[in-house]
């Protein structure tokens, strides 16, 4: 997918793959209200996609549309609060982890040795600040890659929520589910908000050797970090060796 594509430019193959992934992985979730809610959301996204591609979206007179789902963050309750954590120190080894992405594939930080990684911890899918922040990173993926960096988003949402959110917003970089044990990776990176049940909005740059070279926690949950500060931190690292 073109990194500059809008949220509605989702290829049918992507939707079909997500539908297959959901069908195979959903039984692994325990029977709970969250599982039922995700199933409903999955059904809504699939049905609205079918309506759109058949050319009938404009004929719908009631109920949500794909555009409504894309814009949910604009009407969501605000997410506000002061930071309550201090991140791991620059110069420390970044804790390794193994988390599933939206397709159920296990992503290990150690598999990225030899490459720079930007770890973007964010509170929750569908929330106002997170939508703006990750849309920005998607739009600027080429700038990250020019600096030899791969971007990963991490939150406590399940892989099913990540899949639906990535599909409607056109996000192509990995979204990792710190879902079970809930917040385990956020705790190891010292960005877990126990009272809220989700992480701080935090950024880490991990270098080619697995060492933390930049660490920042937003002073306010609603504050989207300055992307130019992030680019500057990447620029200050040594130029990666040519392959």
Residue frames as a rotation matrix with the C-alpha (Angstrom) as fourth column:
UNK 1
0.573 0.819 0.000 0.00
0.819 -0.573 0.000 0.00
0.000 0.000 -1.000 0.00
UNK 2
-0.048 -0.530 0.846 1.22
0.416 -0.781 -0.466 3.50
0.908 0.330 0.258 -0.79
UNK 3
-0.505 -0.224 -0.834 2.31
0.861 -0.062 -0.505 5.11
0.061 -0.973 0.224 2.48
UNK 4
-0.965 0.162 -0.207 0.48
-0.135 -0.981 -0.141 8.28
-0.226 -0.108 0.968 1.45
UNK 5
-0.606 0.793 -0.069 -2.79
0.277 0.291 0.916 6.57
0.746 0.535 -0.396 0.65
UNK 6
-0.388 0.573 0.721 -5.88
-0.809 -0.587 0.031 7.84
0.441 -0.572 0.692 2.42
UNK 7
-0.654 0.090 0.751 -7.71
-0.571 0.592 -0.569 5.67
-0.496 -0.801 -0.336 4.97
UNK 8
0.400 0.898 0.184 -10.35
-0.515 0.386 -0.765 4.54
-0.758 0.211 0.617 2.46
UNK 9
0.341 -0.343 -0.875 -7.81
-0.884 0.199 -0.423 3.29
0.319 0.918 -0.236 -0.10
UNK 10
-0.163 -0.324 0.932 -7.81
-0.692 0.710 0.125 -0.19
-0.703 -0.625 -0.340 1.43
UNK 11
-0.596 -0.100 -0.797 -7.21
-0.737 0.462 0.494 -3.00
0.319 0.881 -0.349 -1.03
UNK 12
0.516 0.852 -0.092 -9.82
-0.762 0.506 0.404 -5.77
0.391 -0.139 0.910 -1.05
UNK 13
0.223 -0.483 -0.847 -7.04
0.125 0.876 -0.467 -8.32
0.967 -0.001 0.256 -0.46
UNK 14
-0.795 -0.501 0.342 -6.21
-0.222 -0.283 -0.933 -6.62
0.565 -0.818 0.114 2.83
UNK 15
-0.140 0.840 0.525 -9.83
-0.990 -0.137 -0.043 -6.84
0.036 -0.525 0.850 4.00
UNK 16
0.638 0.391 -0.663 -10.04
-0.471 0.880 0.066 -10.45
0.609 0.270 0.746 2.90
UNK 17
-0.240 -0.820 -0.520 -6.82
0.128 0.504 -0.854 -11.31
0.962 -0.271 -0.016 4.74
UNK 18
-0.785 -0.005 0.619 -8.05
-0.562 -0.414 -0.716 -9.63
0.260 -0.910 0.322 7.90
UNK 19
0.277 0.956 0.096 -11.33
-0.943 0.251 0.220 -11.50
0.186 -0.151 0.971 7.67
UNK 20
0.494 -0.171 -0.852 -9.48
-0.068 0.970 -0.234 -14.81
0.867 0.174 0.468 7.36
UNK 21
-0.626 -0.780 -0.011 -7.17
0.009 0.006 -1.000 -13.90
0.780 -0.626 0.003 10.24
UNK 22
-0.444 0.538 0.717 -10.13
-0.884 -0.393 -0.253 -12.97
0.146 -0.746 0.650 12.42
UNK 23
0.575 0.746 -0.336 -11.92
-0.701 0.661 0.267 -16.25
0.421 0.082 0.903 11.68
UNK 24
0.305 -0.529 -0.792 -8.84
0.189 0.849 -0.494 -18.30
0.933 0.001 0.359 12.57
UNK 25
-0.677 -0.736 -0.018 -7.72
0.216 -0.175 -0.961 -16.36
0.704 -0.654 0.277 15.63
UNK 26
-0.174 0.681 0.712 -10.97
-0.705 -0.591 0.393 -15.28
0.688 -0.433 0.582 17.27
UNK 27
0.682 0.502 -0.532 -11.52
-0.030 0.746 0.665 -18.66
0.731 -0.438 0.524 18.97
UNK 28
-0.192 -0.845 -0.499 -8.29
0.637 0.279 -0.718 -18.10
0.747 -0.456 0.485 20.91
UNK 29
-0.654 0.039 0.755 -9.85
-0.434 -0.837 -0.333 -15.23
0.619 -0.546 0.565 22.86
UNK 30
-0.885 0.397 -0.243 -11.69
0.442 0.551 -0.708 -16.19
-0.147 -0.734 -0.663 26.03
UNK 31
-0.101 0.935 0.341 -15.45
0.762 -0.148 0.631 -15.69
0.640 0.324 -0.697 25.96
UNK 32
-0.495 -0.120 -0.861 -15.87
0.715 -0.619 -0.325 -12.14
-0.493 -0.776 0.392 27.23
UNK 33
0.584 0.706 -0.401 -17.59
0.402 -0.680 -0.614 -8.84
-0.706 0.197 -0.680 26.58
UNK 34
-0.025 -0.667 -0.745 -14.47
-0.534 -0.621 0.574 -7.64
-0.845 0.412 -0.341 24.74
UNK 35
-0.842 -0.284 0.460 -14.57
0.168 0.671 0.722 -10.63
-0.513 0.685 -0.517 22.39
UNK 36
0.020 0.934 0.356 -18.24
0.894 0.143 -0.425 -9.97
-0.448 0.327 -0.832 21.62
UNK 37
0.575 0.176 -0.799 -17.58
0.015 -0.979 -0.205 -6.26
-0.818 0.106 -0.566 21.06
UNK 38
-0.428 -0.815 -0.389 -14.69
-0.483 -0.157 0.861 -6.98
-0.763 0.557 -0.327 18.70
UNK 39
-0.670 0.266 0.693 -16.83
0.593 0.754 0.284 -9.46
-0.446 0.601 -0.663 16.79
UNK 40
0.469 0.875 -0.122 -19.51
0.669 -0.442 -0.598 -6.80
-0.577 0.198 -0.792 16.36
UNK 41
0.334 -0.425 -0.841 -16.92
-0.400 -0.872 0.281 -4.26
-0.853 0.243 -0.461 15.20
UNK 42
-0.742 -0.616 0.263 -15.45
-0.084 0.476 0.876 -6.79
-0.665 0.628 -0.405 12.78
UNK 43
-0.267 0.744 0.612 -18.89
0.869 0.461 -0.182 -7.43
-0.418 0.483 -0.769 11.36
UNK 44
0.624 0.493 -0.607 -19.58
0.265 -0.864 -0.429 -3.71
-0.735 0.106 -0.669 10.97
UNK 45
-0.122 -0.771 -0.625 -16.35
-0.520 -0.486 0.702 -3.10
-0.845 0.411 -0.342 9.10
UNK 46
-0.823 -0.198 0.532 -16.92
0.249 0.716 0.652 -6.03
-0.510 0.669 -0.540 6.76
UNK 47
0.062 0.942 0.330 -20.51
0.891 0.096 -0.443 -5.09
-0.449 0.322 -0.834 6.01
UNK 48
0.619 0.146 -0.772 -19.70
-0.006 -0.982 -0.191 -1.44
-0.785 0.123 -0.607 5.41
UNK 49
-0.495 -0.835 -0.240 -16.83
-0.371 -0.047 0.927 -2.41
-0.786 0.548 -0.287 3.13
UNK 50
-0.630 0.308 0.712 -19.14
0.667 0.685 0.294 -4.59
-0.397 0.660 -0.637 1.04
UNK 51
0.503 0.848 -0.170 -21.63
0.665 -0.505 -0.550 -1.73
-0.552 0.164 -0.818 0.79
UNK 52
0.286 -0.450 -0.846 -18.93
-0.325 -0.876 0.356 0.70
-0.901 0.173 -0.397 -0.29
UNK 53
-0.725 -0.688 0.028 -17.37
-0.209 0.258 0.943 -1.46
-0.656 0.679 -0.331 -3.00
UNK 54
-0.405 0.650 0.643 -20.77
0.848 0.531 -0.002 -2.27
-0.343 0.544 -0.766 -4.45
UNK 55
-0.847 -0.014 0.532 -21.38
0.304 -0.832 0.463 1.46
0.436 0.554 0.709 -4.97
UNK 56
0.114 0.992 -0.044 -24.29
0.534 -0.024 0.845 1.60
0.838 -0.120 -0.533 -2.55
UNK 57
-0.553 -0.384 -0.740 -22.64
0.829 -0.158 -0.537 3.49
0.089 -0.910 0.405 0.33
UNK 58
-0.987 0.128 0.100 -24.36
-0.129 -0.992 -0.011 6.74
0.098 -0.024 0.995 -0.54
UNK 59
-0.278 0.948 -0.157 -27.76
-0.238 0.090 0.967 5.04
0.930 0.306 0.201 -0.51
UNK 60
-0.404 0.096 -0.910 -27.52
0.787 0.543 -0.292 4.12
0.466 -0.834 -0.295 3.16
UNK 61
0.106 0.570 0.815 -29.99
0.016 -0.821 0.571 6.24
0.994 -0.047 -0.097 5.10
UNK 62
0.769 0.153 0.621 -29.23
-0.598 -0.171 0.783 5.10
0.226 -0.973 -0.040 8.63
UNK 63
0.869 -0.493 0.042 -26.44
0.402 0.752 0.523 3.54
-0.289 -0.438 0.851 10.64
UNK 64
0.322 -0.840 -0.437 -22.69
-0.248 -0.520 0.817 4.24
-0.914 -0.154 -0.376 10.47
UNK 65
0.976 -0.157 -0.151 -20.69
-0.127 0.153 -0.980 4.43
0.177 0.976 0.129 7.26
UNK 66
0.386 -0.916 -0.110 -17.01
0.875 0.402 -0.269 3.74
0.291 0.008 0.957 6.63
UNK 67
-0.158 -0.428 0.890 -16.42
0.168 -0.900 -0.403 7.48
0.973 0.086 0.214 6.90
UNK 68
0.670 0.469 0.575 -18.10
-0.482 -0.314 0.818 7.47
0.565 -0.825 0.016 10.31
UNK 69
0.905 -0.366 -0.216 -15.74
0.424 0.732 0.534 4.74
-0.037 -0.575 0.818 11.52
UNK 70
0.047 -0.925 0.377 -12.69
0.794 -0.194 -0.576 6.54
0.606 0.326 0.726 10.14
UNK 71
-0.287 -0.108 0.952 -13.76
-0.122 -0.981 -0.149 9.68
0.950 -0.159 0.268 12.01
UNK 72
0.540 0.536 -0.649 -14.69
0.526 0.387 0.758 8.02
0.657 -0.750 -0.073 15.31
UNK 73
-0.246 -0.747 -0.617 -11.69
0.961 -0.107 -0.254 9.64
0.123 -0.656 0.745 17.00
UNK 74
-0.737 -0.045 0.675 -13.07
0.167 -0.979 0.118 13.10
0.655 0.199 0.729 16.27
UNK 75
0.115 0.885 0.452 -16.08
-0.538 -0.327 0.777 12.45
0.835 -0.332 0.438 18.49
UNK 76
0.144 -0.126 -0.981 -14.50
0.566 0.824 -0.023 10.16
0.812 -0.552 0.190 21.08
UNK 77
0.969 0.146 -0.198 -14.25
0.244 -0.451 0.858 11.21
0.036 -0.880 -0.473 24.73
UNK 78
0.534 -0.820 0.206 -11.05
-0.614 -0.544 -0.572 13.15
0.581 0.179 -0.794 25.40
UNK 79
0.678 -0.464 -0.571 -8.04
0.650 0.741 0.169 11.30
0.345 -0.486 0.803 26.77
UNK 80
0.416 -0.471 0.778 -6.20
-0.337 -0.874 -0.349 13.58
0.845 -0.117 -0.523 29.17
UNK 81
0.984 -0.096 -0.149 -3.84
0.172 0.324 0.930 13.34
-0.041 -0.941 0.336 32.11
UNK 82
0.484 -0.874 0.055 -0.32
-0.874 -0.479 0.083 14.02
-0.046 -0.088 -0.995 33.31
UNK 83
0.182 -0.554 -0.812 2.49
-0.272 0.765 -0.583 11.54
0.945 0.327 -0.011 32.76
UNK 84
0.821 0.133 0.556 3.13
-0.571 0.147 0.808 9.31
0.025 -0.980 0.197 35.79
UNK 85
0.788 -0.549 0.280 6.26
0.470 0.829 0.302 7.47
-0.398 -0.107 0.911 34.63
UNK 86
0.346 -0.794 -0.499 9.90
-0.765 -0.547 0.340 8.09
-0.543 0.264 -0.797 33.76
UNK 87
0.887 0.086 -0.453 11.18
-0.389 0.668 -0.635 6.02
0.248 0.739 0.626 30.81
UNK 88
0.691 -0.720 0.068 14.17
0.648 0.658 0.385 3.73
-0.322 -0.222 0.920 30.73
UNK 89
0.425 -0.612 -0.666 17.49
-0.186 -0.780 0.598 5.55
-0.886 -0.131 -0.445 30.46
UNK 90
0.852 -0.289 -0.436 19.33
-0.471 -0.062 -0.880 6.20
0.227 0.955 -0.189 27.22
UNK 91
-0.172 -0.984 -0.053 22.22
-0.918 0.180 -0.354 3.78
0.357 -0.012 -0.934 26.93
UNK 92
-0.250 0.166 0.954 20.39
-0.594 0.752 -0.286 0.82
-0.765 -0.638 -0.090 28.48
UNK 93
-1.000 0.010 0.019 19.71
0.020 0.684 0.729 -2.33
-0.006 0.729 -0.684 26.46
UNK 94
-0.331 0.940 -0.082 16.15
-0.921 -0.303 0.245 -2.31
0.206 0.157 0.966 25.15
UNK 95
-0.374 0.239 0.896 14.17
-0.434 0.809 -0.397 -5.20
-0.819 -0.538 -0.198 26.69
UNK 96
-0.954 0.061 -0.292 13.44
-0.236 0.445 0.864 -7.82
0.183 0.894 -0.410 24.07
UNK 97
-0.280 0.913 0.297 9.84
-0.521 0.115 -0.846 -8.82
-0.806 -0.391 0.443 23.43
UNK 98
-0.984 0.149 0.101 7.70
0.169 0.571 0.803 -11.06
0.062 0.807 -0.587 21.25
UNK 99
-0.417 0.875 -0.246 4.27
-0.183 -0.346 -0.920 -9.65
-0.890 -0.339 0.305 20.40
UNK 100
-0.241 0.395 0.887 1.66
0.863 0.505 0.009 -10.47
-0.444 0.768 -0.462 17.74
UNK 101
-0.952 0.035 -0.305 0.90
-0.166 -0.894 0.415 -7.98
-0.258 0.446 0.857 15.00
UNK 102
-0.218 0.962 -0.166 -2.53
-0.810 -0.273 -0.518 -7.46
-0.544 0.022 0.839 13.45
UNK 103
0.210 0.245 -0.946 -2.06
-0.833 0.552 -0.042 -10.53
0.512 0.797 0.320 11.25
UNK 104
0.951 0.203 0.233 -1.15
-0.305 0.740 0.600 -12.81
-0.051 -0.642 0.765 14.15
UNK 105
0.502 -0.845 -0.185 2.55
0.333 0.387 -0.860 -12.91
0.798 0.370 0.476 13.24
UNK 106
0.759 -0.300 -0.577 5.02
0.584 -0.078 0.808 -12.81
-0.288 -0.951 0.116 16.13
UNK 107
0.599 -0.577 0.555 7.32
0.042 -0.670 -0.741 -9.79
0.799 0.468 -0.377 16.01
UNK 108
0.610 -0.507 -0.609 10.50
0.775 0.220 0.593 -9.92
-0.166 -0.833 0.527 18.09
UNK 109
0.905 -0.330 -0.267 12.60
-0.321 -0.944 0.078 -6.84
-0.278 0.015 -0.961 18.71
UNK 110
0.099 -0.944 0.315 15.74
-0.238 0.284 0.929 -8.98
-0.966 -0.167 -0.197 18.51
UNK 111
0.267 0.059 0.962 14.85
0.806 0.533 -0.257 -9.86
-0.528 0.844 0.095 14.90
UNK 112
0.930 0.150 0.336 15.55
0.316 -0.793 -0.521 -6.21
0.189 0.590 -0.785 14.04
UNK 113
0.405 -0.872 -0.276 19.19
0.229 -0.195 0.954 -6.21
-0.885 -0.450 0.121 15.08
UNK 114
-0.556 -0.638 0.533 21.14
0.728 -0.063 0.683 -4.31
-0.402 0.767 0.500 12.46
UNK 115
-0.281 0.529 0.801 18.25
0.555 -0.591 0.585 -1.86
0.783 0.609 -0.128 11.98
UNK 116
-0.989 0.053 0.138 16.98
-0.137 -0.679 -0.722 1.11
0.055 -0.733 0.678 13.94
UNK 117
-0.347 0.918 -0.194 13.54
0.751 0.396 0.529 0.83
0.562 0.038 -0.826 15.44
UNK 118
-0.778 0.281 0.562 11.16
-0.479 -0.844 -0.242 3.51
0.406 -0.457 0.791 16.68
UNK 119
-0.605 0.600 -0.524 8.87
0.730 0.680 -0.065 2.06
0.317 -0.422 -0.850 19.35
UNK 120
-0.696 0.474 0.540 5.74
-0.419 -0.878 0.232 4.18
0.584 -0.065 0.809 19.69
UNK 121
-0.735 0.503 -0.454 3.81
0.678 0.546 -0.492 3.24
0.000 -0.670 -0.743 22.83
UNK 122
-0.741 0.569 0.358 0.32
-0.416 -0.806 0.420 4.73
0.527 0.163 0.834 22.72
UNK 123
-0.626 0.469 0.624 -2.72
-0.662 0.104 -0.742 4.37
-0.413 -0.877 0.245 25.01
UNK 124
-0.200 0.695 0.691 -5.50
0.218 0.719 -0.660 2.91
-0.955 0.018 -0.295 22.82
UNK 125
-0.821 0.114 0.559 -6.71
0.566 0.048 0.823 2.41
0.067 0.992 -0.104 19.26
UNK 126
-0.046 0.914 0.403 -9.55
0.839 -0.184 0.513 4.70
0.543 0.362 -0.758 18.14
UNK 127
0.336 0.160 -0.928 -8.69
0.791 -0.582 0.187 7.44
-0.511 -0.797 -0.322 20.65
UNK 128
0.973 0.208 -0.101 -8.19
0.124 -0.837 -0.532 11.07
-0.195 0.505 -0.841 19.51
UNK 129
0.463 -0.860 -0.214 -4.46
-0.736 -0.508 0.447 11.62
-0.493 -0.050 -0.869 20.05
UNK 130
-0.187 -0.555 0.810 -3.46
-0.017 0.827 0.562 8.12
-0.982 0.091 -0.164 18.95
UNK 131
0.561 0.453 0.693 -5.30
0.681 0.223 -0.697 8.48
-0.470 0.863 -0.183 15.65
UNK 132
0.966 -0.215 -0.145 -3.53
-0.257 -0.867 -0.427 11.75
-0.033 0.450 -0.892 14.88
UNK 133
0.244 -0.950 0.196 -0.12
-0.700 -0.033 0.713 10.48
-0.671 -0.311 -0.673 15.98
UNK 134
-0.196 -0.359 0.912 -0.12
0.221 0.890 0.398 7.26
-0.955 0.279 -0.095 13.99
UNK 135
0.804 0.443 0.396 -1.64
0.513 -0.183 -0.838 8.94
-0.299 0.877 -0.375 10.93
UNK 136
0.775 -0.572 -0.269 1.33
-0.591 -0.807 0.013 11.32
-0.224 0.149 -0.963 11.06
UNK 137
-0.130 -0.869 0.478 3.84
-0.478 0.477 0.737 8.46
-0.869 -0.133 -0.477 11.24
UNK 138
0.229 0.286 0.931 2.14
0.616 0.698 -0.365 6.72
-0.754 0.657 -0.016 8.32
UNK 139
0.979 0.202 0.029 2.33
0.158 -0.663 -0.732 9.90
-0.129 0.721 -0.681 6.25
UNK 140
0.565 -0.824 -0.031 6.04
-0.825 -0.565 -0.020 10.29
-0.001 0.037 -0.999 7.08
UNK 141
0.829 -0.237 0.506 7.13
0.077 0.945 0.317 6.65
-0.553 -0.224 0.802 6.69
UNK 142
0.730 -0.584 0.356 9.49
0.491 0.086 -0.867 7.58
0.475 0.807 0.350 3.87
UNK 143
0.435 -0.569 0.698 11.23
-0.575 -0.772 -0.270 10.07
0.693 -0.284 -0.663 6.17
UNK 144
0.632 -0.201 0.748 11.71
-0.616 0.456 0.643 7.38
-0.470 -0.867 0.165 8.83
UNK 145
0.824 -0.275 0.496 13.08
0.413 0.890 -0.193 4.96
-0.388 0.364 0.847 6.25
UNK 146
0.683 -0.622 0.384 15.46
0.030 -0.501 -0.865 7.58
0.730 0.602 -0.324 4.84
UNK 147
0.202 -0.571 0.796 16.91
-0.919 -0.391 -0.048 7.62
0.339 -0.722 -0.604 8.34
UNK 148
-0.534 -0.479 -0.697 17.18
-0.369 0.873 -0.318 3.83
0.761 0.087 -0.643 8.43
UNK 149
-0.859 0.248 0.448 14.38
-0.432 0.119 -0.894 3.41
-0.275 -0.961 0.005 10.96
UNK 150
-0.570 0.753 -0.330 11.39
0.296 0.563 0.772 1.07
0.766 0.342 -0.544 11.16
UNK 151
-0.581 0.473 0.662 8.30
-0.761 -0.604 -0.237 2.18
0.288 -0.642 0.711 13.11
UNK 152
-0.572 0.491 -0.657 6.25
0.463 0.855 0.236 -0.06
0.677 -0.169 -0.716 15.41
UNK 153
-0.202 0.597 0.777 3.17
-0.728 -0.622 0.289 0.93
0.656 -0.507 0.560 17.37
UNK 154
-0.712 -0.043 -0.701 2.47
0.358 0.837 -0.415 -0.81
0.604 -0.546 -0.580 20.69
UNK 155
-0.388 0.610 0.691 -0.71
-0.844 -0.536 0.000 -0.70
0.370 -0.583 0.723 22.79
UNK 156
-0.788 0.106 0.606 -2.75
-0.356 0.725 -0.590 -3.03
-0.502 -0.680 -0.534 24.99
UNK 157
0.203 0.903 -0.379 -5.45
-0.906 0.026 -0.423 -3.47
-0.372 0.429 0.823 22.33
UNK 158
0.253 -0.040 0.967 -6.01
0.081 0.997 0.020 -6.93
-0.964 0.073 0.256 20.90
UNK 159
-0.792 -0.590 0.156 -4.74
0.162 0.042 0.986 -7.87
-0.588 0.806 0.062 17.45
UNK 160
-0.216 0.793 0.569 -8.37
0.975 0.209 0.079 -7.75
-0.056 0.572 -0.818 16.20
UNK 161
0.690 0.397 -0.605 -8.77
0.436 -0.895 -0.091 -4.13
-0.578 -0.201 -0.791 17.22
UNK 162
-0.205 -0.859 -0.470 -5.39
-0.136 -0.451 0.882 -3.35
-0.969 0.245 -0.024 15.63
UNK 163
-0.708 -0.078 0.702 -6.47
0.597 0.465 0.654 -5.05
-0.377 0.882 -0.282 12.41
UNK 164
0.301 0.908 0.291 -9.73
0.952 -0.266 -0.154 -3.10
-0.062 0.323 -0.944 12.12
UNK 165
0.641 -0.084 -0.763 -8.07
0.181 -0.949 0.257 0.19
-0.746 -0.303 -0.594 13.06
UNK 166
-0.460 -0.882 -0.104 -5.18
0.019 -0.127 0.992 -0.27
-0.888 0.454 0.075 10.61
UNK 167
-0.474 0.322 0.820 -7.60
0.853 0.398 0.337 -1.15
-0.218 0.859 -0.463 7.82
UNK 168
0.567 0.809 0.155 -9.84
0.823 -0.549 -0.145 1.89
-0.032 0.210 -0.977 8.15
UNK 169
0.752 -0.321 -0.575 -6.96
-0.067 -0.906 0.418 4.32
-0.655 -0.276 -0.703 8.75
UNK 170
0.918 -0.387 -0.082 -4.59
-0.052 0.085 -0.995 2.91
0.392 0.918 0.058 6.13
UNK 171
0.444 -0.790 0.424 -1.75
-0.836 -0.195 0.513 2.10
-0.322 -0.582 -0.746 8.56
UNK 172
0.766 -0.182 -0.616 0.87
-0.320 0.723 -0.612 -0.21
0.557 0.666 0.496 7.07
UNK 173
-0.393 -0.914 0.104 3.57
-0.565 0.151 -0.811 -0.39
0.726 -0.378 -0.575 9.78
UNK 174
-0.411 0.229 -0.882 3.22
0.446 0.895 0.025 -3.04
0.795 -0.383 -0.470 12.51
UNK 175
0.020 0.458 0.889 0.79
-0.826 -0.494 0.273 -2.50
0.564 -0.739 0.368 15.38
UNK 176
-0.612 -0.403 -0.680 1.72
-0.001 0.861 -0.509 -4.86
0.791 -0.311 -0.527 18.21
UNK 177
0.434 0.893 0.115 -0.74
-0.276 0.011 0.961 -6.21
0.857 -0.449 0.251 20.78
UNK 178
-0.765 -0.624 0.160 0.60
-0.278 0.096 -0.956 -5.93
0.581 -0.776 -0.246 24.34
UNK 179
0.009 0.997 0.072 -2.57
-0.703 -0.045 0.709 -7.77
0.711 -0.057 0.701 25.30
UNK 180
0.934 0.341 0.109 -1.63
-0.329 0.698 0.636 -10.92
0.141 -0.630 0.764 27.19
UNK 181
-0.104 0.380 -0.919 -0.23
0.976 -0.138 -0.168 -10.55
-0.190 -0.915 -0.356 29.78
UNK 182
0.686 0.520 0.508 -1.84
0.645 -0.759 -0.094 -7.12
0.337 0.392 -0.856 29.54
UNK 183
0.900 -0.303 0.315 0.74
-0.333 -0.942 0.046 -4.34
0.282 -0.146 -0.948 29.48
UNK 184
0.780 -0.626 -0.010 3.69
0.490 0.601 0.631 -6.66
-0.389 -0.497 0.776 30.11
UNK 185
0.032 -0.802 0.596 5.96
0.953 -0.155 -0.260 -4.94
0.301 0.576 0.760 27.59
UNK 186
0.398 0.171 0.901 4.83
0.049 -0.985 0.165 -1.46
0.916 -0.021 -0.400 28.66
UNK 187
0.996 -0.056 0.062 5.76
-0.062 -0.007 0.998 -2.39
-0.056 -0.998 -0.011 32.24
UNK 188
0.450 -0.885 0.119 9.22
0.824 0.463 0.326 -3.53
-0.344 -0.049 0.938 31.14
UNK 189
-0.233 -0.498 0.835 9.71
0.777 -0.612 -0.149 -0.22
0.585 0.614 0.530 29.35
UNK 190
-0.649 -0.065 -0.758 8.51
0.696 -0.454 -0.557 1.71
-0.307 -0.889 0.340 32.45
UNK 191
-0.938 0.347 0.017 5.54
-0.299 -0.830 0.470 3.33
0.177 0.436 0.882 30.69
UNK 192
-0.475 0.794 -0.380 2.58
0.586 0.607 0.537 1.44
0.657 0.032 -0.754 32.21
UNK 193
-0.636 0.397 0.662 -0.24
-0.623 -0.770 -0.137 3.48
0.456 -0.500 0.736 33.81
UNK 194
-0.948 0.186 -0.260 -1.61
0.282 0.868 -0.409 1.08
0.150 -0.461 -0.875 36.40
UNK 195
-0.593 0.754 -0.281 -4.63
0.031 -0.328 -0.944 3.20
-0.805 -0.569 0.171 37.34
UNK 196
-0.082 0.552 -0.830 -5.72
-0.855 -0.467 -0.226 3.54
-0.513 0.691 0.510 33.69
UNK 197
0.347 0.181 0.920 -4.95
0.087 0.971 -0.224 0.08
-0.934 0.158 0.321 32.34
UNK 198
0.862 -0.184 0.473 -2.94
0.491 0.066 -0.869 1.37
0.129 0.981 0.147 29.38
UNK 199
-0.006 -0.992 -0.126 0.45
0.996 -0.016 0.086 2.87
-0.087 -0.125 0.988 28.60
UNK 200
0.066 -0.170 -0.983 1.84
0.088 -0.981 0.176 6.36
-0.994 -0.098 -0.050 28.50
UNK 201
0.990 -0.002 0.139 2.30
0.137 -0.156 -0.978 8.01
0.024 0.988 -0.154 25.13
UNK 202
0.461 -0.887 0.035 6.01
-0.302 -0.120 0.946 7.27
-0.834 -0.447 -0.323 24.84
UNK 203
0.902 -0.258 -0.347 8.75
-0.322 0.134 -0.937 6.95
0.289 0.957 0.038 22.24
UNK 204
0.405 -0.856 0.321 11.97
-0.106 0.305 0.947 4.96
-0.908 -0.418 0.033 22.16
UNK 205
0.650 -0.374 -0.661 14.65
-0.692 0.066 -0.719 4.79
0.312 0.925 -0.217 19.49
UNK 206
0.628 -0.463 0.625 16.53
-0.086 0.757 0.648 1.48
-0.773 -0.461 0.435 19.61
UNK 207
0.159 -0.650 -0.744 19.76
-0.924 -0.363 0.120 1.35
-0.348 0.668 -0.658 17.62
UNK 208
0.313 -0.060 -0.948 21.21
-0.722 0.634 -0.278 -1.42
0.617 0.771 0.155 15.47
UNK 209
-0.632 -0.651 -0.420 22.73
-0.174 0.647 -0.742 -3.11
0.755 -0.396 -0.522 18.53
UNK 210
0.088 0.783 -0.615 19.56
0.599 0.452 0.661 -3.10
0.796 -0.427 -0.430 20.61
UNK 211
-0.623 -0.373 -0.688 20.58
0.775 -0.414 -0.477 -0.09
-0.107 -0.830 0.547 22.75
UNK 212
0.540 0.834 -0.110 18.15
0.828 -0.550 -0.105 2.72
-0.148 -0.034 -0.988 23.66
UNK 213
-0.570 -0.764 0.302 19.33
0.813 -0.578 0.074 5.97
0.118 0.288 0.950 22.07
UNK 214
-0.782 0.418 0.463 16.27
-0.366 -0.908 0.203 8.13
0.505 -0.011 0.863 22.71
UNK 215
-0.506 0.658 -0.558 13.49
0.813 0.580 -0.055 7.90
0.287 -0.481 -0.828 25.28
UNK 216
-0.931 0.252 0.266 10.60
-0.281 -0.957 -0.078 10.27
0.235 -0.147 0.961 25.83
UNK 217
-0.448 0.862 -0.236 7.27
0.891 0.407 -0.202 10.20
-0.078 -0.301 -0.950 27.66
UNK 218
-0.299 0.414 0.859 4.76
0.319 -0.806 0.499 12.87
0.899 0.424 0.109 26.67
UNK 219
-0.988 -0.124 0.090 4.12
-0.035 -0.393 -0.919 15.13
0.150 -0.911 0.384 29.67
UNK 220
-0.279 0.957 0.086 0.39
-0.730 -0.153 -0.666 14.96
-0.624 -0.248 0.741 28.87
UNK 221
-0.311 0.227 0.923 -1.50
0.344 0.932 -0.114 11.98
-0.886 0.282 -0.368 27.48
UNK 222
0.680 0.717 0.155 -3.16
0.438 -0.226 -0.870 14.22
-0.589 0.659 -0.468 24.93
UNK 223
0.417 -0.608 -0.676 0.18
-0.627 -0.731 0.271 15.63
-0.658 0.311 -0.686 23.72
UNK 224
0.946 -0.168 0.278 1.35
0.317 0.662 -0.679 14.22
-0.070 0.730 0.680 20.37
UNK 225
0.247 -0.934 -0.260 5.18
0.473 -0.118 0.873 14.23
-0.846 -0.338 0.412 20.37
UNK 226
0.509 -0.190 -0.840 7.01
-0.616 -0.762 -0.201 16.60
-0.601 0.619 -0.505 18.05
UNK 227
0.896 -0.132 0.423 7.95
0.340 0.817 -0.465 14.55
-0.284 0.561 0.778 15.00
UNK 228
0.697 -0.681 0.225 10.81
-0.172 -0.464 -0.869 16.93
0.696 0.567 -0.440 14.15
UNK 229
0.267 -0.582 0.768 12.40
-0.957 -0.065 0.284 16.24
-0.116 -0.811 -0.574 17.52
UNK 230
0.620 0.019 0.784 12.14
-0.104 0.993 0.058 12.55
-0.778 -0.118 0.617 16.72
UNK 231
0.913 -0.308 0.267 13.72
0.328 0.165 -0.930 13.05
0.242 0.937 0.252 13.29
UNK 232
0.515 -0.752 0.411 16.48
-0.677 -0.651 -0.344 15.13
0.526 -0.101 -0.845 14.88
UNK 233
0.350 -0.358 0.866 17.24
-0.718 0.492 0.493 12.33
-0.602 -0.794 -0.085 17.35
UNK 234
0.778 -0.050 0.626 17.49
0.349 0.863 -0.366 9.88
-0.522 0.503 0.689 14.44
UNK 235
0.859 -0.450 0.245 19.69
0.031 -0.430 -0.902 12.28
0.512 0.782 -0.355 12.49
UNK 236
0.464 -0.700 0.542 22.11
-0.881 -0.427 0.203 12.47
0.089 -0.572 -0.815 15.42
UNK 237
0.581 -0.271 0.767 22.79
-0.094 0.914 0.394 8.76
-0.808 -0.301 0.506 15.21
UNK 238
-0.515 -0.842 -0.158 25.55
-0.338 0.030 0.941 7.52
-0.788 0.538 -0.300 12.95
UNK 239
0.097 0.494 -0.864 24.54
-0.994 -0.004 -0.113 6.94
-0.059 0.870 0.490 9.35
UNK 240
0.571 0.142 0.808 23.69
-0.288 0.957 0.036 3.23
-0.768 -0.254 0.588 8.96
UNK 241
-0.549 -0.835 0.042 26.12
-0.322 0.258 0.911 1.19
-0.771 0.487 -0.410 6.93
UNK 242
-0.008 0.526 -0.851 25.08
-1.000 -0.017 -0.001 0.44
-0.015 0.851 0.526 3.36
UNK 243
0.638 0.334 0.693 23.79
-0.379 0.921 -0.095 -3.07
-0.670 -0.202 0.714 2.78
